[in-house]
Amino acid sequence: GQQVMQIPQYQHVQEGEDFTTYCNSSTTLSNIQWYKQRPGGHPVFLIQLVKSGEVKKQKRLTFQFGEAKKNSSLHITATQTTDVGTYFCAGPVSARQLTFGSGTQLTVLP
Amino acid sequence: DGGITQSPKYLFRKEGQNVTLSCEQNLNHDAMYWYRQDPGQGLRLIYYSQIVNDFQKGDIAEGYSVSREKKESFPLTVTSAQKNPTAFYLCASSTVTASDTEAFFGQGTRLTVV
């Protein structure tokens, strides 16, 4: 079945450093979504990318969707302690369900 | 306030007992989902429902059952057949399908088998 792989699994950065997580799908995706889960919390939707090569920005967060629509990345510039959490990508297996990546757990050291 | 509510937040169960997790939404969403989350892993789909009185198995449905008698409600029963039920359970809802629009998640239920 379709798999959505995400790396790295864990990332520790010093506050102010940049952070990137990568997502790869075994098949072409119609879209990709990104979610953030704070420690002890639930996933919260961040953004959806639909177009090949699409780049979207949300303040210090930059999201990219690959040209082949099989990979995506999330880059955070100058991390802050509020960025702590697990970031998930998710892609549609079919028209009825999302497959989530295993997530990247970000720790920001003050 | 519109949202999706899961209860209880924490649940303890003895081995061999069935337990039902509640999920209610007032977002008027057609689609509802149950995911299981284990430490260091992503979200794995248990069951999903696109419409009242209809639901489909996800990737890890064995040992679980659901019902969708009302649009607002999608309870999950963890049966004694589930060999390793201790986990964090998340319910989600969305319009149409989660593949096209964002999924809204409840606060989750942390189930522990004692």
Interface residues (C-beta under 8 A of the other chain):
Chain A: G1 V4 Q6 Q9 S30 N31 Q33 Y35 G41 H42 P43 V44 F45 Q48 F88 A90 P92 V93 S94 A95 R96 Q97 L98 T99 F100 G101 S102 G103 Q105
Chain B: A31 Y33 Y35 G40 Q41 G42 L43 R44 L45 Y48 Q50 Q56 G58 D59 L90 T97 A98 S99 D100 T101 E102 A103 F104 F105 G106 Q107 G108
